[in-house]
Every structure is written in C-alpha cells, then in structure tokens.
Amino acid sequence: MTTRQALLAAAALLLGMAGAAPAQESYRFTLEEAQTYAAENNLQIQNSRLDIETARQQVWETTAMGLPQVSASAQYTNMLEIPTQLVPAEFFGGQPGQFAEVQFGTQHNATFGISATQLIFSGEYIVGLQASRTFMEISERQMRQTQAQAKAQVADAYLLAAMATANRQQLEATLATTRQLMQETQALYQAGFVEQTDVDQLELTTRNLENAVASMRRQEDVALRLFKFQMALPMDSQVEFAQDLQQLQASQAASEAPRQLDLNSHISYQLLESQKAFSLLAERRQKSLFLPTLAAFYSYERNAQRDEFNFGDPDLPWFPTSIIGLKLDVPILSSGARRSQLNQARIEVQKIENSQQMLAMSLSMEADQANGNLATAQEKLANEAQNVALAQRIQERTQAKFKEGMASSLELTQAQNQLLQAQTNYNNALYEVLKAQNALRLALGEY
C-alpha cells in the first residue's frame, strides 16, 4: 500500500468513527446493587447532599459571628463650597451685637481607618451555635430518610419490572407451545382426523396470545422506564436485571413471624427527636435574650485636611485617632415582646412532643399493617402455587385427550387459558409478597 492509499484509508476510518453513533451505556443490577446505586445517584438524594453542605456553611456562618470582625474604610470629600459660620464680631475686636462671617475647614479632606470588634459574651450566640449544629444533624438525618425512601421506591420499580418480564416470558412460552400445537393440528386436519373448527380455534388463540405478548412488552417498557427514572439513569441506556422473581424470593425470604418495631432505631422517629432538640434550643435562645451582651471594639483612623489635592505629599501631616472600648447592651424593657416570643417557643416544643406521640402510634400501626399484608400475601402465594399445579395437570390431560380425539380444541384452549391465568396469578402473588416484604422493611426502618 502506498503512502497516499494509507492516508486515504486512515481518513476514511476517522470519518467513519466521527459519524458513528455514541455507544449506549449498559448496566446490570441485582436488587441490592440497584439500591446502593440509587442511594448515591438519585436526584432527591443529591439535593439532600446539597442541603447538608448548606447546613455546614450555616454552622460556620454562625461560628464566625463570635470571632473577630475586622473592617477597613477610606473616604475622600471635596468641599466645593466651605460652609460659612456666624460668630460674634467682638471676638475679633468688632462691635458688640454684630456677627463676623468665618469659614472653618479645608476644601480637600481624606480619612482612612481600620476597626475591629470581638464578641465577649452573648447568650444568644452560644445557643445559636448549638442550634446550628443540631440543624446539621437534622439535614443528615433527612438525607438518611430520603435514602430509605429511594431504596424502597427502587425496590418497587425493580420488582414491577421483574414481574412484567416474568409474565411476558410466560406468555411467550405459552405462545410457542400453542403455535406448535396449531401446526400439529393442521397436519391432523389435512390427514382428516380433526375438523377445520379445531384449527381455527387454535389460530384464534395464537393471535390473541400474540396481542397479549405485544401488550406485555409495552408494559415491560413502561416498568423499565420507571426504574431508570428512580435510578437517575439515561432513558436510552441498556439495563439488565440480574435477578428474576424466583431469585428475588430466594434472596429476600423472610421469617413469617411478625417483626417488631424499634422506635429508637427508626429514622423518622430519630429525625423528629432532632427537630425536638432544635425546638428546645429555640426556647433557650428566647431565654438568652433576657441576658446582657458584651463586646470589645477598637478603631484607628488617620485624616488629613488640605487646601489642595496633595495627599501624597510626605511632608504634610496626617492626624491619627485611636479608640478602644467595651460595649455592654442590657435589655431592660420590651413591653412583653420577649416574653411573648418565649411563650411561642414553648408552644412549639409542646407541638413537637404531640407530634412524637402521633408518629409513634402511626409507625406502630404501619408496622402492624405491613406484617398483616405480608402474611396475607404469603397465604395467597401458597394458594396460587397449588392452583398452578392443578391447572398444569388439567392442561396436560386435556392435551393428551385432544391428541387422541377425545377432547375438542375449545376444551384445550380453555385448559391452556386456565394454566396461563394460574401462572400469571402466581407471578403476581409472588410480586405482592416481595412488595409486602419491601414495605415491611420501610415501615420498620430497616433501610
């Protein structure tokens, strides 16, 4: 190959690479891996993480209020017209009762200085610093609560997609079996052993199954999109589920014995505890407003007055001023405003305590209901498993009779529909069990 040909080939390759569509991202998740991924990438959790960063900045903002505050200033004024003052003329040897016009000051004036303040004692600052740290704790617990909810939502979406896939696969398997049976029946019809009605009945069943498969594929796509949304995945990405319903049942098998709620370990109750602590600090802050506040300050200035703008002349003087002192603010009378604010803070504490009692009862009720729902779902699953076995036996016997000419195609279709419905009901019941287990974990605060 010549150099020219090599260059043309390389150019063609580069153009082909530039024109190629970007490769789609591909993911494969078990349920646990999906929950872990969502706990880091879910958009609501990302916002909660930003809330924590905001709380961290607010803690430092409050802390900085008690640290030295330093500022500098500079000012230049040009007296376009120097103010005139009237003074008794007798000061200058004039007649009593008359006034002399005099002007004080210079046209050009400049001042620069630096000042510093340091808070020495403030009850409000001390309580505010404690409150800001409690607010940080609230933000962290809110993030944990958001993570728990995100894990539960991802689990529901994963289970829904797994159920849709199981039902679609079941429909496809039934469709394949029906197509094979229809081909065999057509051969029997051509041999004169069955009637045209038998062939038509199986063809109708096949068409109905094809429509059902297409509909289930659309439902599966909707479930997949919901899963991607909960995971914050690109909608055009490829996702593979590493566990089906049977594997999920094996990995999440839970004891049938009801599990008890531990309030102190439940994130919702812990969050309300932090909010109560914050309300108590708000009450303490109102009490601190009755205390005095003490601060130290220091100020240093230099100023110059000139008839000409020559402040850079080192031979002309600048006049210094230096001040140091303490400032004490003592609240004396607010006409009941501070007392009213304190009473409002106490009311808020009482409301939080009432909310705690309501939450305790609500969480207990949700846990009992979730345990009950799980028990009901498990009972239904056991019944549906028996129905599948029964429908399987009926279908096998009816198919054998059909091949021997002892059953009609209508009877065979009915038996197949019964089996398909039983298998679908079993998948749905298995989904309900897994969903109830997920709801129970969320109700007990196990996420």
C-alpha positions in Angstrom: 0.0 0.0 0.0 1.3 3.4 -1.0 1.6 6.3 1.4 -1.3 8.0 -0.4 -3.5 5.0 0.0 -2.7 4.6 3.7 -3.6 8.3 4.3 -6.9 7.9 2.5 -7.7 4.7 4.5 -6.9 6.5 7.8 -9.1 9.4 6.8 -12.0 7.1 5.9 -11.6 5.4 9.2 -11.7 8.6 11.2 -14.7 9.9 9.3 -16.5 6.6 10.0 -15.7 6.9 13.7 -16.9 10.5 13.7 -20.1 9.6 12.1 -20.8 6.6 14.3 -23.5 7.0 16.9 -22.2 7.0 20.5 -22.4 3.7 22.3 -25.3 3.4 24.7 -24.4 2.9 28.4 -25.1 -0.5 29.7 -26.0 -1.5 33.3 -26.6 -4.8 35.1 -28.1 -4.8 38.6 -29.1 -7.1 41.3 -31.7 -5.5 43.6 -29.2 -4.7 46.3 -26.8 -3.2 43.7 -29.6 -1.1 42.3 -30.5 0.2 45.8 -26.8 1.0 46.5 -26.5 2.9 43.2 -29.7 4.8 43.8 -28.6 5.8 47.3 -25.7 7.7 45.7 -27.2 8.9 42.4 -30.9 9.5 42.9 -31.6 13.2 42.2 -33.5 13.7 45.5 -30.6 12.3 47.4 -28.2 14.6 45.5 -30.4 17.5 46.7 -30.3 16.2 50.3 -26.5 16.1 50.0 -26.6 19.8 48.9 -28.8 20.5 51.9 -26.1 19.0 54.2 -23.5 21.2 52.6 -25.7 24.3 53.1 -26.1 23.3 56.8 -22.3 23.0 57.1 -21.9 26.5 55.7 -24.6 27.8 58.1 -22.7 26.3 61.0 -19.6 28.2 60.0 -21.6 31.3 59.4 -22.9 31.2 63.0 -19.5 30.3 64.4 -17.9 33.3 62.6 -20.2 35.7 64.4 -18.3 35.1 67.6 -14.9 35.5 66.0 -13.1 38.9 65.5 -14.7 41.1 62.9 -12.3 43.5 61.1 -13.2 46.1 58.5 -11.3 49.0 56.8 -12.7 52.2 55.3 -11.5 55.2 53.3 -13.2 58.4 52.5 -12.4 61.5 50.5 -14.6 64.7 50.4 -14.3 67.8 48.3 -15.9 70.8 49.9 -16.9 72.7 46.8 -18.2 75.5 49.0 -16.9 75.6 52.5 -19.8 76.3 55.0 -19.9 79.8 56.5 -20.5 80.3 60.2 -21.5 83.5 62.0 -19.7 84.3 65.2 -19.9 87.4 67.4 -17.8 90.2 65.9 -16.5 91.2 69.3 -14.3 88.0 69.3 -12.3 89.7 66.6 -12.5 93.3 68.0 -15.7 94.3 66.3 -18.8 95.9 67.6 -20.9 94.0 70.1 -24.2 92.7 68.7 -22.7 92.2 65.2 -21.5 89.0 63.6 -18.5 88.1 61.5 -18.6 85.6 58.7 -15.9 83.0 59.0 -15.3 79.6 57.2 -13.8 76.6 59.0 -12.2 73.7 57.3 -10.4 72.9 54.1 -11.6 72.0 50.6 -9.9 68.6 50.4 -10.4 66.1 53.2 -9.4 62.4 53.4 -9.8 59.8 56.1 -8.8 56.1 56.2 -9.0 53.7 59.1 -9.5 50.2 60.4 -11.9 48.9 63.1 -12.2 45.6 64.9 -14.9 44.1 67.2 -14.9 41.0 69.3 -17.9 39.4 70.9 -17.1 38.6 74.6 -20.4 37.3 75.9 -23.7 36.7 74.2 -26.2 34.0 75.4 -27.9 34.2 72.0 -24.7 33.4 70.2 -23.9 30.4 72.4 -27.4 28.9 71.9 -27.3 29.8 68.2 -24.1 27.9 67.8 -25.6 24.8 69.4 -28.8 25.2 67.2 -26.7 25.3 64.0 -25.0 22.0 64.8 -28.4 20.5 65.6 -29.6 21.8 62.2 -26.7 20.0 60.7 -27.8 16.8 62.4 -31.4 17.3 61.1 -30.0 17.7 57.5 -28.0 14.5 57.8 -31.0 12.5 59.1 -33.2 13.9 56.4 -30.8 12.6 53.9 -30.9 9.1 55.5 -34.7 9.3 55.4 -34.5 10.2 51.7 -32.1 7.3 51.1 -34.5 4.9 52.8 -37.4 6.1 50.7 -35.3 6.0 47.5 -34.3 2.4 48.2 -37.9 1.4 48.8 -39.0 3.1 45.6 -36.2 1.4 43.6 -37.2 -1.9 45.0 -40.8 -1.5 44.0 -39.7 -0.4 40.5 -37.3 -3.4 40.2 -40.0 -5.8 41.3 -42.5 -4.4 38.9 -40.1 -4.8 36.0 -39.3 -8.3 37.1 -43.0 -9.2 37.3 -43.6 -7.7 33.8 -40.7 -9.7 32.4 -41.9 -13.0 34.1 -45.4 -12.5 32.7 -44.0 -11.7 29.2 -41.8 -14.8 29.3 -44.7 -16.9 30.4 -46.9 -15.6 27.6 -44.1 -16.2 25.0 -43.7 -19.8 26.3 -47.4 -20.4 26.0 -47.5 -18.8 22.5 -44.6 -21.1 21.4 -46.5 -24.1 22.7 -49.7 -23.0 21.1 -48.1 -22.4 17.7 -46.5 -25.9 17.8 -49.9 -27.4 18.7 -51.6 -25.5 15.9 -49.1 -26.9 13.4 -49.7 -30.4 14.6 -53.5 -29.8 14.4 -53.2 -28.5 10.8 -51.3 -31.8 9.9 -54.1 -33.8 11.6 -56.7 -31.8 9.7 -55.0 -32.4 6.4 -54.9 -36.1 7.3 -58.7 -35.9 8.1 -58.5 -36.6 11.8 -59.8 -33.3 13.1 -62.2 -30.6 11.8 -61.4 -27.1 10.4 -63.0 -25.7 13.6 -60.2 -27.1 15.7 -57.6 -25.5 13.5 -59.5 -22.1 13.5 -59.9 -22.2 17.3 -56.1 -22.7 17.8 -55.3 -20.0 15.3 -57.6 -17.6 17.2 -55.9 -18.5 20.4 -52.5 -17.9 18.8 -53.5 -14.4 17.6 -54.8 -13.5 21.0 -51.6 -14.6 22.6 -49.6 -12.6 20.1 -51.6 -9.5 21.0 -51.1 -10.2 24.7 -47.3 -10.6 24.2 -47.1 -7.2 22.4 -49.2 -5.5 25.2 -47.0 -7.1 27.9 -43.8 -5.9 26.1 -45.2 -2.3 26.3 -45.9 -2.7 30.0 -42.4 -4.1 30.5 -41.0 -1.0 28.7 -43.1 1.3 31.0 -41.8 -0.5 34.1 -38.2 -0.2 32.8 -38.6 3.5 32.2 -39.9 3.9 35.8 -36.9 2.0 37.1 -34.5 4.2 35.1 -36.2 7.3 36.5 -35.8 6.1 40.1 -32.2 5.3 39.4 -31.5 8.6 37.6 -30.2 6.6 34.6 -30.3 7.9 31.0 -33.6 6.8 29.3 -31.6 5.5 26.3 -29.4 3.3 28.4 -29.4 -0.5 28.4 -30.5 -2.2 31.6 -30.3 -5.8 32.5 -31.9 -7.3 35.7 -29.7 -9.9 37.3 -32.5 -11.4 39.4 -35.9 -12.7 38.4 -38.9 -13.1 40.7 -37.8 -16.6 41.9 -34.3 -15.5 42.6 -35.6 -12.4 44.5 -37.8 -14.6 46.6 -34.8 -16.8 47.5 -32.6 -13.9 48.3 -35.2 -12.0 50.3 -37.0 -14.9 52.1 -38.2 -13.5 55.4 -39.5 -15.2 58.5 -43.2 -15.5 58.6 -43.2 -14.4 62.2 -44.1 -10.7 62.6 -41.1 -8.5 63.2 -41.3 -5.8 66.0 -40.8 -2.1 65.6 -38.0 -0.4 67.4 -38.9 3.3 67.6 -35.5 4.5 68.6 -33.8 3.0 65.5 -36.4 4.3 63.1 -35.1 7.2 61.0 -38.4 9.1 61.0 -38.5 9.0 64.8 -34.8 10.0 65.1 -35.5 12.9 62.8 -38.3 14.1 65.0 -36.1 13.8 68.0 -33.6 16.1 66.3 -36.4 18.5 65.5 -37.5 18.5 69.1 -33.9 19.3 70.2 -33.9 22.1 67.8 -37.2 23.5 69.2 -35.8 23.3 72.8 -32.8 25.3 71.6 -35.1 27.8 70.1 -36.7 28.2 73.5 -33.3 28.6 75.1 -32.5 31.3 72.6 -35.5 33.3 73.6 -34.5 33.0 77.2 -31.0 34.2 76.3 -32.4 37.4 75.0 -33.0 38.5 78.6 -29.2 38.4 79.2 -26.8 41.3 78.6 -24.4 41.3 75.7 -20.7 42.4 76.0 -18.4 43.2 73.1 -15.0 44.9 72.8 -14.1 47.3 70.0 -11.0 49.0 68.6 -10.8 51.8 66.0 -7.8 53.6 64.4 -8.1 56.4 61.9 -5.9 59.0 60.2 -7.3 62.1 58.5 -5.9 65.0 56.6 -7.2 68.4 55.5 -5.8 70.2 52.5 -6.4 73.3 50.5 -5.0 71.4 47.5 -5.3 67.8 46.4 -1.8 66.7 47.6 -2.4 63.8 50.0 0.6 62.0 48.6 3.0 64.7 49.9 5.0 63.1 52.7 5.9 66.4 54.3 2.3 67.3 55.1 0.8 65.7 58.3 -1.9 63.1 58.8 -3.7 63.3 62.1 -4.3 60.0 63.9 -7.3 59.0 66.1 -7.3 55.7 68.1 -10.1 54.3 70.2 -10.5 51.2 72.3 -13.5 50.3 74.4 -16.2 47.9 75.6 -19.9 47.9 74.8 -22.5 46.5 77.1 -26.1 46.1 76.0 -28.6 45.4 78.8 -32.2 44.6 77.9 -34.5 46.4 80.3 -38.0 46.7 78.9 -39.6 45.2 75.8 -43.2 45.7 76.9 -43.7 41.9 76.9 -42.4 41.2 73.4 -39.6 38.9 74.6 -42.0 37.1 77.0 -44.4 36.6 74.1 -41.6 35.2 71.9 -40.6 32.8 74.7 -44.1 31.6 75.1 -44.4 30.9 71.4 -41.2 28.8 71.5 -42.6 26.8 74.4 -45.7 26.1 72.4 -43.6 24.8 69.5 -41.9 22.4 71.9 -45.3 21.1 73.0 -46.4 20.7 69.4 -43.3 18.6 68.7 -44.0 16.4 71.7 -47.5 15.8 70.5 -46.2 15.0 67.0 -43.8 12.5 68.6 -46.8 10.6 70.2 -48.7 10.7 66.9 -45.7 9.4 65.0 -45.1 6.6 67.4 -48.7 5.5 67.0 -48.6 5.9 63.3 -45.3 3.9 62.9 -46.7 1.1 65.1 -49.9 1.0 63.1 -47.9 0.9 59.8 -45.7 -1.9 61.1 -48.7 -4.0 62.1 -50.4 -3.4 58.8 -47.3 -4.3 56.9 -46.9 -7.5 58.9 -50.5 -8.3 58.2 -50.2 -7.6 54.4 -47.1 -9.8 54.2 -48.9 -12.7 55.9 -51.9 -12.3 53.6 -49.6 -12.2 50.5 -47.8 -15.3 51.6 -51.1 -17.2 52.1 -52.2 -16.1 48.6 -48.9 -17.2 47.1 -49.3 -20.7 48.6 -52.8 -21.0 47.2 -51.7 -19.8 43.8 -48.8 -22.4 43.7 -51.4 -25.1 44.3 -53.6 -23.7 41.5 -50.7 -23.7 39.1 -50.0 -27.4 39.9 -53.7 -28.2 39.4 -54.0 -26.2 36.2 -50.9 -27.9 34.9 -52.4 -31.3 35.4 -55.6 -30.3 33.8 -53.9 -28.9 30.7 -51.7 -32.0 30.3 -54.7 -34.4 30.5 -56.8 -32.2 28.1 -53.9 -32.0 25.6 -53.5 -35.8 25.7 -57.2 -36.3 25.2 -57.2 -33.8 22.3 -54.4 -35.7 20.5 -56.5 -38.9 20.9 -59.6 -37.1 19.6 -61.4 -37.3 23.0 -61.4 -33.5 23.6 -62.3 -30.5 21.4 -60.0 -27.7 20.6 -62.3 -25.4 22.7 -61.7 -27.6 25.8 -58.0 -27.5 25.1 -58.0 -23.7 24.7 -59.9 -23.3 28.0 -57.4 -25.6 29.8 -54.5 -23.6 28.3 -56.1 -20.3 29.3 -56.6 -21.6 32.9 -53.0 -22.6 33.1 -51.8 -19.3 31.7 -54.1 -17.4 34.2 -52.9 -19.5 37.1 -49.2 -18.9 36.2 -49.9 -15.2 35.8 -51.7 -15.1 39.1 -48.7 -16.9 40.7 -46.3 -14.3 39.3 -48.5 -11.5 40.6 -48.8 -13.2 44.0 -45.0 -13.6 44.2 -44.6 -9.9 43.3 -47.1 -9.0 46.0 -45.1 -11.0 48.6 -41.8 -9.3 47.6 -43.5 -5.9 47.6 -45.0 -6.5 51.0 -41.5 -7.5 52.3 -40.2 -4.3 50.9 -43.0 -2.3 52.5 -42.4 -4.0 55.9 -38.7 -3.1 55.8 -39.6 0.5 55.1 -42.2 0.5 57.9 -39.8 -1.0 60.4 -37.0 1.5 59.4 -34.7 -1.3 58.3 -33.4 0.6 55.2 
